[in-house]
């Protein structure tokens, strides 16, 4: 394990930039994927759903590969494997394989995303130090959200699905080359390390999972729900995404400075308020305000839980911890997508927001087992000084 640096070094920021490039490419093909499958390839609406869903299923399964790979072979090789897979996904979209190319590309993207995030998160924590794991994950999350948010705009700007697919090849390759300039200090332990027990991440994973029930509600039904209430959906979604990006970048260190349970529960309260406000179908101004409140709250639970678990886990198992926690995210987003659809069908769009708010109650109860007897480690002097200066 490399020594923790007193400030975020240039190699840390190079890693963040490489991560941004990887997710920028993935985001660039998203807006045109459904029209490409439906009109260019002649697929049905059902086929569109299958192609889009392939990503989530492959990503979920790949989490169980990417974590052990990062712990046994290294963070860098896992990270670069993800970027190479994303580049190959772009190539698959460009080959004359018809619908098979779309399925292959989405599958490669799912595998690539799993390896890319696991490698990036474990590697970044090695570089910055586990005592700053929350802030590290916050910066990394900002790069991811920045890439995913900017990707659709860039993909639309280049003009066609084929150009967006080529852009994915270019950005993933650039990220891969960029990562070659980042030194990796991690070395797998020469001694046998006890395999990570799934039970050790079960409660944290479920806690994270119930927090993320809201995500398919926002992506699937926010715009539809607000269409008849001032059509503020696009503005509200943009406010939600921008708030998450900014909050995780500027406030990501809070769970490192104060007890992570405090930031976790504060985040849940803000999320619940935002979801209930959105469910009430408010005036456009209040809808955007509610989206900001929701995005602000969502900025804290993941880092609060993940940093707590990482501090309890040997560094040789950090990759496995990150990948398993991410698997719970994939699982709950997938299942709650179907659940939200059923709820919307029978009870209306507003009910999906109340469903997501109810899931936060379950998450709050489970979190008691995550933060029980948690002690925040003493921070290095520079971090303490920064905190005192902030006060």
Backbone torsions as a table, in degrees:
resi	resn	phi	psi	omega
1	UNK	NA	134.0	179.8
2	UNK	-74.4	155.7	178.8
3	UNK	-71.2	143.9	179.9
4	UNK	-72.4	137.4	-179.0
5	UNK	-92.4	152.6	-175.6
6	UNK	-75.6	-16.6	175.7
7	UNK	-146.1	164.1	-179.2
8	UNK	-70.1	120.1	-171.4
9	UNK	-85.3	166.7	176.5
10	UNK	-57.6	-35.0	-179.3
11	UNK	-68.6	-29.6	175.0
12	UNK	-64.5	-45.1	-178.2
13	UNK	-70.6	-30.1	174.6
14	UNK	-65.3	-37.5	177.1
15	UNK	-65.8	-40.6	177.7
16	UNK	-63.1	-42.2	179.5
17	UNK	-64.4	-42.4	178.6
18	UNK	-62.0	-38.7	177.2
19	UNK	-64.6	-43.5	177.4
20	UNK	-57.5	-43.8	-178.8
21	UNK	-63.1	-39.2	179.0
22	UNK	-62.8	-44.4	-178.5
23	UNK	-78.7	-24.6	174.0
24	UNK	-61.9	-43.5	178.6
25	UNK	-64.5	-42.1	178.6
26	UNK	-63.5	-40.0	-179.6
27	UNK	-68.7	-26.9	-174.7
28	UNK	-68.1	-28.4	-177.2
29	UNK	-91.2	-11.7	-173.4
30	UNK	-61.8	-48.2	-175.4
31	UNK	-61.9	-33.5	-174.9
32	UNK	-94.8	-2.0	-175.4
33	UNK	-63.0	-52.7	-177.7
34	UNK	-61.8	-49.2	176.8
35	UNK	-60.6	-35.0	179.8
36	UNK	-63.3	-46.8	-179.6
37	UNK	-67.9	-40.7	-173.9
38	UNK	-73.8	-44.5	-171.4
39	UNK	-104.8	-43.8	-178.5
40	UNK	-72.7	-39.6	-176.0
41	UNK	-100.5	-6.8	176.4
42	UNK	73.6	24.1	178.9
43	UNK	-79.2	159.3	177.4
44	UNK	-84.0	172.5	175.6
45	UNK	-60.8	-36.8	178.0
46	UNK	-63.9	-39.5	178.4
47	UNK	-64.4	-39.5	176.7
48	UNK	-56.5	-45.9	179.6
49	UNK	-62.1	-40.2	179.5
50	UNK	-65.4	-43.0	-179.8
51	UNK	-63.6	-46.7	-180.0
52	UNK	-63.2	-42.0	-177.0
53	UNK	-71.5	-21.6	179.2
54	UNK	-55.4	-38.8	-179.5
55	UNK	-56.0	-50.9	-174.5
56	UNK	-65.1	-42.5	-178.5
57	UNK	-65.9	-42.9	179.7
58	UNK	-68.3	-41.1	179.0
59	UNK	-61.0	-43.1	179.6
60	UNK	-60.3	-49.8	179.6
61	UNK	-64.3	-33.3	-176.7
62	UNK	-72.5	-19.6	177.9
63	UNK	-58.8	-33.4	-177.4
64	UNK	-76.9	-9.3	175.0
65	UNK	-100.4	-41.4	-172.8
66	UNK	-67.4	-36.8	-180.0
67	UNK	-63.7	-55.8	176.6
68	UNK	-59.1	-35.0	177.5
69	UNK	-61.3	-43.7	-179.6
70	UNK	-65.5	-34.3	-177.3
71	UNK	-82.4	-27.3	-175.4
72	UNK	-100.8	-31.2	-177.9
73	UNK	-111.7	-19.4	177.9
74	UNK	123.7	154.4	-179.2
75	UNK	-70.9	-38.3	-174.5
76	UNK	-65.8	-44.6	-179.1
77	UNK	-66.0	-33.1	177.2
78	UNK	-68.0	-44.9	179.0
79	UNK	-60.0	-47.6	-178.0
80	UNK	-70.5	-32.0	174.6
81	UNK	-60.2	-41.8	177.8
82	UNK	-62.2	-43.7	-179.5
83	UNK	-67.8	-40.0	177.8
84	UNK	-63.2	-41.0	178.7
85	UNK	-63.5	-39.5	177.4
86	UNK	-64.8	-39.2	177.5
87	UNK	-64.7	-41.3	178.8
88	UNK	-66.1	-30.6	176.2
89	UNK	-61.8	-43.4	177.1
90	UNK	-61.1	-39.6	177.4
91	UNK	-63.7	-41.9	-179.9
92	UNK	-60.7	-37.8	178.7
93	UNK	-65.0	-29.7	-175.5
94	UNK	-86.4	-18.3	-178.9
95	UNK	-75.2	150.2	-179.4
96	UNK	-78.6	63.3	-177.6
97	UNK	-105.2	2.9	-179.3
98	UNK	59.3	-138.0	-176.8
99	UNK	-65.4	-29.0	178.4
100	UNK	-60.6	-35.0	178.1
101	UNK	-66.4	-36.6	178.6
102	UNK	-67.0	-44.8	178.1
103	UNK	-64.1	-44.0	179.8
104	UNK	-62.7	-44.2	-179.9
105	UNK	-62.1	-44.8	179.3
106	UNK	-65.2	-36.7	177.4
107	UNK	-65.3	-43.8	177.7
108	UNK	-64.6	-35.4	176.8
109	UNK	-65.5	-42.0	179.0
110	UNK	-62.0	-45.6	177.2
111	UNK	-63.7	-42.8	-179.3
112	UNK	-63.0	-42.3	180.0
113	UNK	-63.2	-40.7	-179.6
114	UNK	-61.8	-46.7	179.9
115	UNK	-70.6	-39.6	-178.2
116	UNK	-61.4	-50.3	-177.2
117	UNK	-69.5	-43.6	180.0
118	UNK	-59.9	-48.3	179.6
119	UNK	-63.2	-42.7	-178.4
120	UNK	-64.5	-46.9	-177.0
121	UNK	-65.5	-47.6	-179.5
122	UNK	-64.4	-40.2	-179.3
123	UNK	-67.6	-44.4	-179.1
124	UNK	-62.8	-38.9	179.1
125	UNK	-67.6	-35.2	175.4
126	UNK	-61.9	-41.6	-177.1
127	UNK	-71.4	-43.8	-173.4
128	UNK	-87.7	-25.0	-176.5
129	UNK	102.9	138.4	-175.8
130	UNK	-66.3	-22.6	178.9
131	UNK	-68.1	-13.8	176.4
132	UNK	-118.8	30.6	-175.3
133	UNK	-62.6	-37.0	180.0
134	UNK	-66.0	-46.7	179.1
135	UNK	-65.0	-38.5	177.9
136	UNK	-61.1	-47.7	178.7
137	UNK	-65.2	-30.9	177.0
138	UNK	-65.2	-46.6	177.6
139	UNK	-63.0	-43.0	-179.8
140	UNK	-64.3	-39.8	178.2
141	UNK	-64.3	-36.1	177.2
142	UNK	-63.4	-38.7	177.2
143	UNK	-64.7	-40.4	-179.6
144	UNK	-66.6	-50.8	-179.9
145	UNK	-63.9	-35.0	177.1
146	UNK	-63.8	-43.0	178.6
147	UNK	-67.0	-44.6	-179.3
148	UNK	-67.0	-34.8	-179.7
149	UNK	-75.2	-41.6	-178.7
150	UNK	-78.4	-27.0	-176.6
151	UNK	-55.2	-50.2	179.6
152	UNK	-58.8	-39.1	179.0
153	UNK	-65.5	-42.4	178.7
154	UNK	-67.5	-40.3	178.3
155	UNK	-61.8	-39.2	176.7
156	UNK	-67.3	-36.5	-177.4
157	UNK	-67.7	-36.7	-178.1
158	UNK	-73.1	-17.6	164.0
159	UNK	102.5	-26.5	-178.6
160	UNK	-148.7	162.7	179.5
161	UNK	-63.4	-38.5	-179.4
162	UNK	-63.1	-40.5	178.0
163	UNK	-67.6	-37.6	177.6
164	UNK	-65.4	-38.9	177.8
165	UNK	-64.5	-40.2	176.5
166	UNK	-64.5	-37.9	177.2
167	UNK	-61.7	-38.7	177.8
168	UNK	-62.1	-40.6	177.0
169	UNK	-60.8	-44.3	-176.4
170	UNK	-67.4	-47.5	-176.9
171	UNK	-67.8	-39.3	178.6
172	UNK	-66.0	-40.2	177.9
173	UNK	-65.5	-41.8	178.1
174	UNK	-62.3	-42.8	178.0
175	UNK	-62.4	-38.7	178.9
176	UNK	-64.1	-45.4	178.2
177	UNK	-64.9	-37.8	179.2
178	UNK	-63.9	-39.6	-177.8
179	UNK	-68.2	-21.8	177.7
180	UNK	-63.7	-22.2	-179.6
181	UNK	-85.6	-2.7	-177.7
182	UNK	-99.7	122.6	-179.6
183	UNK	-75.3	140.0	174.8
184	UNK	-110.7	126.4	179.3
185	UNK	-97.2	-17.3	-176.2
186	UNK	-64.1	135.6	173.1
187	UNK	-129.9	128.7	177.6
188	UNK	-56.9	144.7	-178.8
189	UNK	-64.6	131.6	177.4
190	UNK	-69.5	-17.8	179.9
191	UNK	-95.4	158.0	179.5
192	UNK	-67.6	126.0	177.7
193	UNK	-103.2	129.8	-179.6
194	UNK	-56.5	132.7	-178.3
195	UNK	-63.0	140.2	-179.0
196	UNK	-63.4	128.5	179.0
197	UNK	-79.9	129.6	177.3
198	UNK	-57.0	-29.0	-179.3
199	UNK	-63.4	-28.4	-177.3
200	UNK	-70.6	-18.9	178.9
201	UNK	-115.7	4.5	-177.1
202	UNK	-64.1	-55.6	-178.8
203	UNK	-64.9	-46.4	175.7
204	UNK	-59.1	-40.1	-179.7
205	UNK	-64.9	-44.0	177.5
206	UNK	-64.1	-38.6	178.8
207	UNK	-60.9	-46.3	177.3
208	UNK	-65.0	-39.9	-177.9
209	UNK	-59.5	-47.3	-178.4
210	UNK	-68.3	-28.7	174.4
211	UNK	-62.3	-38.0	-173.2
212	UNK	-87.2	5.6	173.2
213	UNK	-59.3	-28.8	-176.4
214	UNK	-71.6	-22.8	-170.4
215	UNK	-63.6	-50.0	176.8
216	UNK	-65.2	-23.2	174.9
217	UNK	-66.4	-44.0	-179.4
218	UNK	-68.6	-46.4	-176.9
219	UNK	-72.5	-29.8	-175.2
220	UNK	-94.8	-31.6	-169.2
221	UNK	-127.5	-6.9	-178.5
222	UNK	-60.3	-51.7	-177.0
223	UNK	-66.2	-41.7	178.7
224	UNK	-63.0	-40.6	-177.4
225	UNK	-65.9	-38.6	-175.0
226	UNK	-91.6	-1.7	-178.9
227	UNK	-58.2	-40.5	-177.7
228	UNK	-91.8	10.0	-179.5
229	UNK	-129.1	54.7	177.4
230	UNK	93.3	0.3	177.7
231	UNK	52.9	43.5	-178.2
232	UNK	-93.5	8.5	-176.8
233	UNK	-56.0	-53.4	-179.5
234	UNK	-58.5	-42.6	179.4
235	UNK	-65.6	-39.7	-180.0
236	UNK	-65.9	-42.6	-180.0
237	UNK	-65.5	-41.0	178.0
238	UNK	-62.5	-41.7	178.9
239	UNK	-62.8	-40.2	177.8
240	UNK	-59.7	-50.8	-176.7
241	UNK	-67.0	-43.2	-178.9
242	UNK	-65.3	-39.1	179.3
243	UNK	-63.6	-42.7	177.9
244	UNK	-61.1	-46.9	-179.0
245	UNK	-58.0	-49.5	-176.9
246	UNK	-69.7	-41.4	-177.6
247	UNK	-65.3	-42.5	-179.4
248	UNK	-69.6	-28.4	178.9
249	UNK	-76.3	-47.1	-173.4
250	UNK	-90.8	-24.6	-176.2
251	UNK	-117.8	11.2	-176.0
252	UNK	-63.7	-19.5	-177.4
253	UNK	-83.4	-8.0	-175.2
254	UNK	-56.9	-45.5	178.9
255	UNK	-65.2	-14.8	174.9
256	UNK	-83.8	-21.5	-173.0
257	UNK	-99.9	-31.7	177.3
258	UNK	-123.8	171.5	-177.2
259	UNK	-59.2	126.9	-175.0
260	UNK	-61.2	-23.0	177.9
261	UNK	-66.0	-29.9	179.7
262	UNK	-66.2	-48.9	-179.5
263	UNK	-67.4	-33.3	179.5
264	UNK	-62.9	-52.2	-175.9
265	UNK	-71.1	-33.4	174.3
266	UNK	-61.9	-41.8	177.8
267	UNK	-60.7	-41.6	179.7
268	UNK	-64.6	-39.7	-179.8
269	UNK	-62.2	-47.1	179.4
270	UNK	-63.1	-40.5	178.8
271	UNK	-62.3	-44.5	-179.0
272	UNK	-61.9	-43.4	179.1
273	UNK	-61.8	-45.5	-179.7
274	UNK	-63.0	-42.3	-179.2
275	UNK	-66.2	-42.4	179.8
276	UNK	-65.4	-41.0	177.6
277	UNK	-61.6	-42.0	179.3
278	UNK	-67.4	-36.3	178.5
279	UNK	-63.0	-28.0	-179.7
280	UNK	-78.0	0.5	178.4
281	UNK	53.1	63.6	-173.2
282	UNK	-78.0	175.4	171.2
283	UNK	-55.6	148.9	-177.2
284	UNK	-48.8	-41.4	-180.0
285	UNK	-61.3	-43.8	-178.8
286	UNK	-74.1	-28.0	176.3
287	UNK	-65.2	-44.9	177.6
288	UNK	-65.6	-40.6	177.6
289	UNK	-61.5	-42.4	178.9
290	UNK	-63.3	-38.6	178.9
291	UNK	-65.4	-37.4	177.0
292	UNK	-65.0	-44.1	178.3
293	UNK	-60.8	-44.4	179.1
294	UNK	-63.0	-46.3	179.8
295	UNK	-63.0	-38.8	177.8
296	UNK	-62.9	-45.0	179.9
297	UNK	-64.4	-39.4	-177.6
298	UNK	-68.7	-11.9	-177.6
299	UNK	-71.1	-16.9	-169.7
300	UNK	-108.9	-36.0	-172.4
301	UNK	-58.1	-45.9	-177.2
302	UNK	-59.3	-50.7	-177.8
303	UNK	-65.6	-36.3	-179.6
304	UNK	-63.2	-44.3	-179.3
305	UNK	-74.5	-48.2	-175.8
306	UNK	-61.8	-43.1	-179.4
307	UNK	-65.2	-35.4	178.0
308	UNK	-63.7	-46.5	-179.2
309	UNK	-68.1	-40.1	-178.9
310	UNK	-62.9	-36.7	179.7
311	UNK	-68.4	-23.0	179.0
312	UNK	-89.8	-6.2	-170.8
313	UNK	-113.4	138.1	175.0
314	UNK	-57.9	148.1	-176.1
315	UNK	-60.1	-28.3	180.0
316	UNK	-68.2	-8.2	-179.8
317	UNK	-117.7	9.8	-178.1
318	UNK	-62.3	-38.4	179.3
319	UNK	-62.0	-42.6	179.8
320	UNK	-66.0	-39.1	178.8
321	UNK	-61.2	-48.6	-178.0
322	UNK	-63.3	-42.6	-177.7
323	UNK	-68.0	-38.0	-179.8
324	UNK	-70.4	-40.9	176.8
325	UNK	-63.4	-38.6	177.6
326	UNK	-66.0	-32.0	178.5
327	UNK	-63.6	-38.0	176.5
328	UNK	-63.5	-38.0	176.2
329	UNK	-58.8	-50.3	-179.5
330	UNK	-59.5	-44.7	-176.8
331	UNK	-61.9	-47.6	-176.1
332	UNK	-71.8	-35.5	176.7
333	UNK	-63.8	-41.9	179.6
334	UNK	-65.8	-48.4	-178.4
335	UNK	-66.6	-42.9	-177.7
336	UNK	-70.7	-19.9	174.5
337	UNK	-63.2	-46.7	177.9
338	UNK	-67.5	-40.5	-179.3
339	UNK	-63.4	-44.9	180.0
340	UNK	-62.7	-37.5	177.8
341	UNK	-62.8	-41.5	178.8
342	UNK	-67.0	-41.7	179.1
343	UNK	-63.5	-43.8	179.6
344	UNK	-62.7	-38.1	-178.5
345	UNK	-65.0	-40.7	-174.3
346	UNK	-93.2	-28.7	-172.6
347	UNK	-125.8	-4.6	178.9
348	UNK	99.3	164.9	-176.9
349	UNK	-62.5	-39.9	-176.3
350	UNK	-58.8	-35.0	-177.5
351	UNK	-63.3	-27.7	-179.9
352	UNK	-67.1	-33.0	178.9
353	UNK	-71.3	-37.3	177.0
354	UNK	-69.7	-34.2	175.2
355	UNK	-61.0	-45.1	179.9
356	UNK	-64.6	-38.3	177.9
357	UNK	-65.6	-37.3	178.2
358	UNK	-65.1	-35.7	178.2
359	UNK	-62.3	-29.7	178.5
360	UNK	-65.6	-30.9	177.4
361	UNK	-64.3	-43.6	177.6
362	UNK	-62.6	-43.0	178.8
363	UNK	-60.4	-41.0	180.0
364	UNK	-63.0	-38.8	179.1
365	UNK	-69.1	-42.4	179.7
366	UNK	-66.8	-32.2	-176.9
367	UNK	-63.3	-21.4	177.6
368	UNK	-59.8	-32.5	179.2
369	UNK	-79.5	-21.3	-179.8
370	UNK	-78.6	-43.6	-174.0
371	UNK	-96.6	1.7	-179.5
372	UNK	-61.1	128.8	179.9
373	UNK	60.2	24.3	177.1
374	UNK	-80.9	129.7	177.4
375	UNK	-118.2	127.5	178.2
376	UNK	-73.7	122.6	-179.0
377	UNK	-63.1	151.4	177.1
378	UNK	-62.6	128.0	-177.6
379	UNK	-80.5	149.9	174.8
380	UNK	-59.3	157.6	-174.5
381	UNK	-52.6	-45.4	-179.3
382	UNK	-59.1	-37.2	-179.6
383	UNK	-68.3	-41.8	178.3
384	UNK	-61.4	-42.8	-179.8
385	UNK	-63.8	-39.3	178.6
386	UNK	-63.8	-39.7	-178.9
387	UNK	-66.2	-42.9	179.9
388	UNK	-64.8	-37.7	178.2
389	UNK	-66.2	-36.6	178.8
390	UNK	-64.3	-34.4	177.4
391	UNK	-73.7	NA	NA
